[in-house]
Amino acid sequence: MSKEKCPLFSETLELHMVEVGNGLRPNAGQFCNFCFEPVDFKNNKNKNCKNCKKNITKNNIVDSVPEEIFSMLREVRKIERHYVISFAFLGIFLSLLTGFLLVLNTTFLYSNEILGTIILFAYLLITGRLLANIFGGVIGDQLGYKKGRAKLELRWSEWKDKNS
């Protein structure tokens, strides 16, 4: 994803939006009119935005981040969360499926119920955590990020077209 397509959600902007959402700070301040990066005129000597590098003056700032931008962040987080949780549960399901197949298809474990239960419990404990991390934390995270950013780019371009 290139910054030209979607110059949103720098680390400082996202931190600001999360803190506003959690009620830790008000949605007030000085923000770049182009990318909504928080602007500090006292420490910014060259009058360029740190995120989009555009020249900003008192005319090119806004006093708060619009609600539509907050809804974009919430939507991206929802998409990412959906993918991560879904793939993590897929990993847990695969762990259960392979564990029961292992015990039921191994005659020794199937005939010794106590030993089979202990081995199944250990297997599920280890592989459930491992597969949930692999599927949810790696695969689901990457897919969710790509889908979320694609949706964000679409919403950002629609918002820019509407507000230009």
Secondary structure in CASP SS format (residue, H / E / C, confidence):
PFRMAT SS
TARGET T0000
AUTHOR 0000-0000-0000
METHOD secondary structure of the structure
MODEL  1
M C 1.00
S C 1.00
K C 1.00
E C 1.00
K C 1.00
C C 1.00
P C 1.00
L C 1.00
F C 1.00
S C 1.00
E H 1.00
T H 1.00
L H 1.00
E H 1.00
L H 1.00
H H 1.00
M H 1.00
V H 1.00
E H 1.00
V H 1.00
G H 1.00
N C 1.00
G C 1.00
L C 1.00
R C 1.00
P C 1.00
N C 1.00
A C 1.00
G C 1.00
Q C 1.00
F E 1.00
C E 1.00
N C 1.00
F C 1.00
C C 1.00
F C 1.00
E C 1.00
P E 1.00
V C 1.00
D C 1.00
F C 1.00
K C 1.00
N C 1.00
N C 1.00
K C 1.00
N C 1.00
K C 1.00
N E 1.00
C C 1.00
K C 1.00
N C 1.00
C C 1.00
K C 1.00
K C 1.00
N E 1.00
I C 1.00
T C 1.00
K H 1.00
N H 1.00
N H 1.00
I E 1.00
V E 1.00
D C 1.00
S C 1.00
V C 1.00
P C 1.00
E H 1.00
E H 1.00
I H 1.00
F H 1.00
S H 1.00
M H 1.00
L H 1.00
R H 1.00
E H 1.00
V H 1.00
R H 1.00
K H 1.00
I H 1.00
E H 1.00
R H 1.00
H H 1.00
Y H 1.00
V H 1.00
I H 1.00
S H 1.00
F H 1.00
A H 1.00
F H 1.00
L H 1.00
G H 1.00
I H 1.00
F H 1.00
L H 1.00
S H 1.00
L H 1.00
L H 1.00
T H 1.00
G H 1.00
F H 1.00
L H 1.00
L H 1.00
V H 1.00
L H 1.00
N H 1.00
T C 1.00
T H 1.00
F H 1.00
L H 1.00
Y H 1.00
S H 1.00
N C 1.00
E H 1.00
I H 1.00
L H 1.00
G H 1.00
T H 1.00
I H 1.00
I H 1.00
L H 1.00
F H 1.00
A H 1.00
Y H 1.00
L H 1.00
L H 1.00
I H 1.00
T H 1.00
G H 1.00
R H 1.00
L H 1.00
L H 1.00
A H 1.00
N H 1.00
I H 1.00
F H 1.00
G H 1.00
G H 1.00
V H 1.00
I H 1.00
G H 1.00
D H 1.00
Q H 1.00
L H 1.00
G H 1.00
Y H 1.00
K H 1.00
K H 1.00
G H 1.00
R H 1.00
A H 1.00
K H 1.00
L H 1.00
E H 1.00
L H 1.00
R H 1.00
W H 1.00
S H 1.00
E H 1.00
W H 1.00
K H 1.00
D H 1.00
K H 1.00
N H 1.00
S C 1.00
END
